[in-house]
Amino acid sequence: MNRYLRHLVTTAAAVALAGTAAGTALADTSVPSARRAALSAAAGAPPAAAAHRPTADAPLVNVEGVTRSGEFRWYVPNGKGSLSLGGSAKGAWWKSTKAAANVDHDRDGRMDGTYELRTNGDVLYQGRAGRANKVAGGWGGYNTFFSPGDLGGNGGSDLVVRDGKGVLWLHQGSNASRDYASLSARKRIGGGWNGYTAITGRGDLTGDHRTDIIARDKRGVLWLYKGTGNAGRPFADRTRIGGGWNKYTRLVSTGDVNGDGHADLLAVDGRGALWLYKGTGKASRPFTSPTKIGRSGWNQFRLLY
């Protein structure tokens, strides 16, 4: 770990936790220092190799994961199209993490915090200051949990979830603070989403400054859902990107990985290799041909986000 990251880790660990009206503050011992370190690292300057500064349309966000053995790891985009390991940690906390999503609440293109779904159905939010607050409960029935960005036009980072019946729901997020967050009551996007084996997205994939998502169906066809900016109907009708995507065990979109100003897509194949699909910013062809950026080992993750 370089001197800059060590400084961030030390600073983050020194921050005291405090209560807030946004939720119930957890005790300091309940919040892993690794989570604070990952958030602090994400707040640093963009890589010198990046051609473009991060934006809300193509944010610079950590790639994080939890292995099947319960180890948390976070990776930072290096601006060259690959990832650098920021750090790792083991502990009982991560065994109770069901899903997580990193967010950019103030739309500056940098990661501000993390929503985490616990196995007991609670949703926690932790901002850069290191405070973890319960913002929702009773979410144990959701099998998909991610944040594509601002879908409804209120400026905050929203959460998209899918229930066991295949209904997709939108929870709009607040951009009032980097350290605290709140979620609106859920809004129904639509049914029939259990026909997809992967749903993800982060930022603008089509160049119109609206947040989009993609979904893979059971036949391996990848579909694009263009954002509308309207929370009442957040997506336009789907358009086909292409087939053959069943060769991947996981699809993840975290934003701009290679620093070219476009949101990208990451994919893990059956052998555990990591592939980068660079974004184009064009709806007719959202991604270029894949580039392998990780030879093996990426199939060890139980969660990757």
Disulfide bonds with the S-S distance in Angstrom:
none
